[in-house]
C-alpha cells in the first residue's frame, strides 16, 4: 500500500497577511549594514513613540513601500493626498480622517493617501498648526489681537473656551491654510507618484 504524502496547506488569508506586513514594516528596524549593529526597539508609550525619530523613519519607509505597491493613477493618488491634507488642516480631532476619505471619494481620489494626508496634523504639529490657522483667520476677519492662545495641546478644552470669535477665526484660517496645503500636497503627490512608477518600471 502506497502512502500519499500531501504538502502542508498554506493559508490564503490575504487580509491578515497585509495587516501583519504593515505592522512589521513600521515596527521592525530598517535593515542595512550601517544600522544592523544599532538595532533597537521603539518605546511602548504612545506619545514617546511618536517623539522618536526612528518611528518616523520607519513610517516613511512603510509609506514609500505602500506608494510603490499602490494601485490607481498618479492623479488619483495626488487627489487623495490633497484631500487628506485639506481635512488635516482643520481642528477636528477624531474626524479628520473620515472627512479626508469622504472628500477623496467625492473627487475620486485614493482613500489610503487621504488617510495619510491627514497626518499633517499630528502630536508634533497640532498646536503650531492651530495657532497659524487662528492668526490667519484673525487677520482676515480683522479681529482685535486681544485673545491669548493656549500654549499646549494637553488642554484642548482651553482652545474650545476661547469663544465664538476665536473659533470663527480658526475655521476661516483653516479653510485658507487647508486650501494652500492641499494644492501643494497635490503637486507633491503627483511628482512622487510619477517617480515611484518610473522606479518600479525600471525593475
C-alpha angles and dihedrals in degrees: 000000000000119000115222113224115209122200115241113272119249124217116244095196097133094173095059090044093056092046094050090046091051093053092044093054091056101037101043119078120256106264115227137126091255095053102031092093093046098052113149139162128244123252116267093226112099095223097039090050091056092048090057114098090213090062092057092046091055092044092052090047090051092048091049091053090048088050091056092049097040120120122220137062121300088245092056091048091050092048090052092050091048092050092052093047090051093051092044091059092067122085093240105126112196094017103060095091094047092048092046092051091047092052090047090052090049092053095035093249129152108277095206091056089047089059090047092049093058088067090084079090107060138136090281099048105028099093096043090046093051091047091051092048091049095051092047091050091044090055093047094047094041092234114172114257096244101109117103112211123217114257100218140040093229092085101052089161088064089063091050092050094059092095138247096291091054092047090048090052091049094050094047090048090047090053093055096039091045092052092051093044092048092053091051091045091051095056092040091051091046092052094046092046093052091047092048091050091049091050091048092049091055092058 
